[in-house]
Amino acid sequence: MIAALTVPRLIQAYRGVRPPVTPVWFMRQAGRSLPEYRELRLGNSMLDACLDPALAAEITLQPVRRHGVDAAIFFSDIVVPLLLAGVDVQIVAGRGPVFAKPVRDAAAVAALPSPAVLAGTVLDPIREGVRRTVEGLRGIGDGLAPLIGFAGAPFTLAAYLVEGGPSKEHLAARALMHADPEAWSALMEWCADVTGAFLRAQVLDGASAVQLFDSWAGSLSLADYTRFVAPASARALAHVADLDVPKVHFGVGTGELLAAMRDVGADVVGVDWRIPLDEASRRLGGATPVQGNIDPALLAAPWPVLEAHVLDVIQRGKAAPAHVLNLGHGVPPETDPAVLTRIVELVHAL
């Protein structure tokens, strides 16, 4: 009993044990909607903030202090491990990550820097940021809020690299996977090793769980995901398989891929807002913990509407062995922070 009291409720839920109180945290809770975040970011680019250990730790801690959420998600960006591996990428305001040289053929894949560089000191800012965050979490509330490690899944990284920036349909990436499967496989293995090393560094320095974000996997058919993507996602998660931490896999628009995403080695599946959690649990065979899936659009709705929606999500989450309340994607920048705090208070009071 004493041991159970010292295991964070989030970790209990991730391991399939339903705690008395439903744990809750929000994707993109660190930053964007918080005035203290915007103040801290003045004069600092996104990538500079991610690579400043003190700044990254403080940004990660801000929503835990303000909202009382049950976990911190390490403040970073999907392209940070690519940058640290030696890829020329910048985050352009209003557009997102932009790459100097898109990777669109076998020669470009072969020219990518070796992922082995991440075994050196280049990940030190990430390691230090994680250590500072874990130390800071001990001083907030009951001191039990864990840190979740952050990384982009191989397909999402590869899609960015091939497209050269954000894309809605990822036509160039999907074309490459079919036109040159060998080059595509090599690219995906490279992305898997880069993002896997990024996750491993976070766990070794204190993260208690990891979440792999496949933001663009929803553009794929199940057949393409299974053949061209799943092996690399499994390879990425294999980098932390020996570290005994729960692994969460989340994608946007991936209702048809849920079981396949679980089967790459995930312990928990994140669900976006497009399908209800009870249906998601049915598709997962009823034996997998789920995370989600408040519709981010409803954060701007009148409280009675949002409250009813949150309660419905919680009710449907009971179909799974355990449920972590979250959004179906990230916190919109214009969200009133008080709304997120109110959701946490509602859930914890149930």
Rosetta blueprint (number, residue, H / E / L):
1 M L
2 I H
3 A H
4 A H
5 L H
6 T H
7 V L
8 P L
9 R H
10 L H
11 I H
12 Q H
13 A H
14 Y H
15 R L
16 G L
17 V L
18 R L
19 P L
20 P L
21 V L
22 T L
23 P L
24 V E
25 W L
26 F L
27 M L
28 R L
29 Q L
30 A L
31 G L
32 R L
33 S L
34 L L
35 P H
36 E H
37 Y H
38 R H
39 E H
40 L H
41 R H
42 L L
43 G L
44 N L
45 S L
46 M H
47 L H
48 D H
49 A H
50 C H
51 L L
52 D L
53 P H
54 A H
55 L H
56 A H
57 A H
58 E H
59 I H
60 T H
61 L H
62 Q H
63 P H
64 V H
65 R H
66 R H
67 H H
68 G L
69 V L
70 D L
71 A L
72 A E
73 I E
74 F L
75 F L
76 S L
77 D L
78 I L
79 V L
80 V H
81 P H
82 L H
83 L H
84 L H
85 A H
86 G L
87 V L
88 D L
89 V E
90 Q E
91 I E
92 V E
93 A L
94 G L
95 R L
96 G E
97 P E
98 V E
99 F E
100 A L
101 K L
102 P L
103 V L
104 R L
105 D L
106 A H
107 A H
108 A H
109 V H
110 A H
111 A L
112 L L
113 P L
114 S L
115 P H
116 A H
117 V H
118 L H
119 A H
120 G L
121 T L
122 V L
123 L L
124 D H
125 P H
126 I H
127 R H
128 E H
129 G H
130 V H
131 R H
132 R H
133 T H
134 V H
135 E H
136 G H
137 L H
138 R L
139 G L
140 I L
141 G L
142 D L
143 G L
144 L L
145 A L
146 P L
147 L E
148 I E
149 G E
150 F E
151 A E
152 G E
153 A L
154 P H
155 F H
156 T H
157 L H
158 A H
159 A H
160 Y H
161 L H
162 V H
163 E H
164 G L
165 G L
166 P L
167 S L
168 K L
169 E L
170 H L
171 L H
172 A H
173 A H
174 R H
175 A H
176 L H
177 M H
178 H H
179 A H
180 D L
181 P H
182 E H
183 A H
184 W H
185 S H
186 A H
187 L H
188 M H
189 E H
190 W H
191 C H
192 A H
193 D H
194 V H
195 T H
196 G H
197 A H
198 F H
199 L H
200 R H
201 A H
202 Q H
203 V H
204 L H
205 D L
206 G L
207 A L
208 S L
209 A E
210 V E
211 Q E
212 L E
213 F E
214 D E
215 S L
216 W L
217 A H
218 G H
219 S H
220 L L
221 S L
222 L H
223 A H
224 D H
225 Y H
226 T H
227 R H
228 F H
229 V H
230 A H
231 P H
232 A H
233 S H
234 A H
235 R H
236 A H
237 L H
238 A H
239 H L
240 V L
241 A H
242 D H
243 L H
244 D L
245 V L
246 P L
247 K E
248 V E
249 H E
250 F E
251 G E
252 V L
253 G L
254 T L
255 G H
256 E H
257 L H
258 L H
259 A H
260 A H
261 M H
262 R H
263 D L
264 V L
265 G L
266 A L
267 D L
268 V E
269 V E
270 G E
271 V L
272 D L
273 W L
274 R L
275 I L
276 P L
277 L H
278 D H
279 E H
280 A H
281 S H
282 R H
283 R H
284 L L
285 G L
286 G L
287 A L
288 T L
289 P L
290 V E
291 Q E
292 G E
293 N E
294 I E
295 D L
296 P H
297 A H
298 L H
299 L H
300 A H
301 A L
302 P L
303 W H
304 P H
305 V H
306 L H
307 E H
308 A H
309 H H
310 V H
311 L H
312 D H
313 V H
314 I H
315 Q H
316 R H
317 G H
318 K L
319 A L
320 A L
321 P L
322 A L
323 H E
324 V E
325 L E
326 N E
327 L E
328 G L
329 H L
330 G L
331 V L
332 P L
333 P L
334 E L
335 T L
336 D L
337 P H
338 A H
339 V H
340 L H
341 T H
342 R H
343 I H
344 V H
345 E H
346 L H
347 V H
348 H H
349 A H
350 L L
